Amino acid sequence: MRVGMIGSGVQARRRAAALRPQDRLVAVAGPDTASVQDLARPAGAAVRRDWTELLERDAVDAVVVATPPHVHEDSAVAALGHGVHVLCEKPLAPSAAAAGRMMRAAAAHRRTLWCGFNHRFHPAVRALGEAVAAGGHGRALSAIAVYGHAVRPGYHTEWRADPAVVSGGQLMEQGIHLVDLVSTLLWPVRDVFAHLQSSFGLPAGLEDDAHVLLRSEQGQVAFVRSSLSQWRNRFLLEVTLEDATVRVSGLGGSYGDQTLTVEPRSSGPFTARETVFRGPDPTWREEWEAFCRATQERTLRTPDESGPRSLAIVEAAYRSARSGTWADVTTEEQ
Ligand SMILES: NC(=O)c1ccc[n+]([C@@H]2O[C@H](COP(=O)([O-])OP(=O)(O)OC[C@H]3O[C@@H](n4cnc5c(N)ncnc54)[C@H](O)[C@@H]3O)[C@@H](O)[C@H]2O)c1
């Protein structure tokens, strides 16, 4: 795979480091020349001022869009139009409508558009998904999901706090991973109830703490908390099934050991089975490999719905918080 990198920040570096030995970073584009050069030079890649120049000058099979969200739609649609596959960071776009336009461009040009949701590839998360899907513990009844970190000094000056760049706060930025996991691993989300808080003076409309209920057609509910007031980094995904509780806590690194716990429902003495996953984060490499496979398997080129779907759920949460009532998740088809 000849790869173009759009953006040269944290995610661009992670994604570039996850390329397979047979891939080649051909060009890096972005406005921050120093970091573009830092990423490009060791790989012998070209340094480009912006993504338009990259798409015009460099023969690439795929691009990674690793910029703030306001650049995702234009750059991805242009790349797809050049016949180039796209792995685009979450959130796929600033709105579900924009994500829908990206999906249609992918379908029209028969190219893969993949929304980067690397959390699906954490080993404990995978194991939880497999345990739920296998059905051995019965039906999933409810869930609790928590993800957060502490607001950083200077957060107000980052693009994450700029309403011209983002269309939501912490729920859109980090909580969207939980939204994706609930709607992918547990149940399709029919409607949403949300309470949003802003305690740190971010611009209007950019919450720093979100408490959200995601309800299925059958009435199962996941409680999701996504927060910038998690003074110690925290990740939790806990599912109550008919015959067991299955829990992932931690993601490794600053989020603590990634641990999968299975607690069976039983009338006997309390028992739990715990598995701890240690070692380097495999998610970037595994997601990249899955993306590469998708570009080759015609059937998988049908764009994955998870990017627009997660945005439609987050948008429903914002509508619910404004109205104080449950809000239906509306997708373009409805
Ligand atoms: N999957 C995850 O766990 C995860 C984690 C962090 C961020 N993200 C997502 O990745 C994306 C990038 O986040 P980040 O943390 O790398 O941000 P960052 O600030 O570290 O990097 C953003 C980069 O985009 C570049 N850029 C800005 N405008 C551009 C343009 N018009 N053309 C090309 N490049 C441009 C900047 O120069 C910078 O290099 C966001 O969508 C974010 O939500 C995902």
The ligand as an SDF file (V2000), in Angstrom:
LIG
                    3D

 44 48  0  0  0  0  0  0  0  0999 V2000
   -8.6810    6.9520   17.7990 N   0  0  0  0  0  0  0  0  0  0  0  0
   -8.2710    7.6620   18.8270 C   0  0  0  0  0  0  0  0  0  0  0  0
   -8.1380    7.1310   19.9160 O   0  0  0  0  0  0  0  0  0  0  0  0
   -7.9530    9.1300   18.6530 C   0  0  0  0  0  0  0  0  0  0  0  0
   -7.1510    9.7660   19.6120 C   0  0  0  0  0  0  0  0  0  0  0  0
   -6.8650   11.1210   19.4310 C   0  0  0  0  0  0  0  0  0  0  0  0
   -7.3950   11.8070   18.3390 C   0  0  0  0  0  0  0  0  0  0  0  0
   -8.1900   11.1700   17.4430 N   0  0  0  0  0  0  0  0  0  0  0  0
   -8.7520   11.8920   16.2810 C   0  0  0  0  0  0  0  0  0  0  0  0
   -7.7070   12.0850   15.3220 O   0  0  0  0  0  0  0  0  0  0  0  0
   -7.8550   13.3430   14.6610 C   0  0  0  0  0  0  0  0  0  0  0  0
   -6.5490   14.1390   14.8620 C   0  0  0  0  0  0  0  0  0  0  0  0
   -6.3120   14.2880   16.2420 O   0  0  0  0  0  0  0  0  0  0  0  0
   -4.8230   14.4840   16.8280 P   0  0  0  0  0  0  0  0  0  0  0  0
   -4.9070   14.1510   18.2700 O   0  0  0  0  0  0  0  0  0  0  0  0
   -3.8290   13.7990   15.9790 O   0  0  0  0  0  0  0  0  0  0  0  0
   -4.6670   16.0580   16.6700 O   0  0  0  0  0  0  0  0  0  0  0  0
   -3.3090   16.8820   16.5880 P   0  0  0  0  0  0  0  0  0  0  0  0
   -3.6490   18.2770   16.9610 O   0  0  0  0  0  0  0  0  0  0  0  0
   -2.2090   16.1930   17.3180 O   0  0  0  0  0  0  0  0  0  0  0  0
   -2.9430   16.8200   15.0430 O   0  0  0  0  0  0  0  0  0  0  0  0
   -3.7510   17.4080   14.0640 C   0  0  0  0  0  0  0  0  0  0  0  0
   -2.9080   17.5940   12.8130 C   0  0  0  0  0  0  0  0  0  0  0  0
   -3.7260   18.0620   11.7420 O   0  0  0  0  0  0  0  0  0  0  0  0
   -2.9900   19.0470   11.0440 C   0  0  0  0  0  0  0  0  0  0  0  0
   -3.8990   19.8650   10.2550 N   0  0  0  0  0  0  0  0  0  0  0  0
   -4.7230   20.8630   10.6780 C   0  0  0  0  0  0  0  0  0  0  0  0
   -5.3970   21.3630    9.6070 N   0  0  0  0  0  0  0  0  0  0  0  0
   -4.9970   20.6510    8.5270 C   0  0  0  0  0  0  0  0  0  0  0  0
   -5.3130   20.6870    7.1490 C   0  0  0  0  0  0  0  0  0  0  0  0
   -6.1780   21.5750    6.6480 N   0  0  0  0  0  0  0  0  0  0  0  0
   -4.6930   19.8060    6.3160 N   0  0  0  0  0  0  0  0  0  0  0  0
   -3.8160   18.9030    6.8020 C   0  0  0  0  0  0  0  0  0  0  0  0
   -3.4560   18.8330    8.1040 N   0  0  0  0  0  0  0  0  0  0  0  0
   -4.0570   19.6960    8.9490 C   0  0  0  0  0  0  0  0  0  0  0  0
   -2.2140   19.7910   12.1340 C   0  0  0  0  0  0  0  0  0  0  0  0
   -1.1130   20.5120   11.5760 O   0  0  0  0  0  0  0  0  0  0  0  0
   -1.7850   18.6120   12.9930 C   0  0  0  0  0  0  0  0  0  0  0  0
   -0.6000   18.0460   12.4670 O   0  0  0  0  0  0  0  0  0  0  0  0
   -9.1020   13.9780   15.2460 C   0  0  0  0  0  0  0  0  0  0  0  0
  -10.1970   13.6840   14.4260 O   0  0  0  0  0  0  0  0  0  0  0  0
   -9.2540   13.2880   16.6050 C   0  0  0  0  0  0  0  0  0  0  0  0
  -10.5770   13.2530   17.0700 O   0  0  0  0  0  0  0  0  0  0  0  0
   -8.4460    9.8430   17.5570 C   0  0  0  0  0  0  0  0  0  0  0  0
  1  2  1  0
  2  3  2  0
  2  4  1  0
  4  5  1  0
  4 44  2  0
  5  6  2  0
  6  7  1  0
  7  8  2  0
  8  9  1  0
  8 44  1  0
  9 10  1  0
  9 42  1  0
 10 11  1  0
 11 12  1  0
 11 40  1  0
 12 13  1  0
 13 14  1  0
 14 15  2  0
 14 16  1  0
 14 17  1  0
 17 18  1  0
 18 19  2  0
 18 20  1  0
 18 21  1  0
 21 22  1  0
 22 23  1  0
 23 24  1  0
 23 38  1  0
 24 25  1  0
 25 26  1  0
 25 36  1  0
 26 27  1  0
 26 35  1  0
 27 28  2  0
 28 29  1  0
 29 30  1  0
 29 35  2  0
 30 31  1  0
 30 32  2  0
 32 33  1  0
 33 34  2  0
 34 35  1  0
 36 37  1  0
 36 38  1  0
 38 39  1  0
 40 41  1  0
 40 42  1  0
 42 43  1  0
M  CHG  2   8   1  16  -1
M  END
$$$$
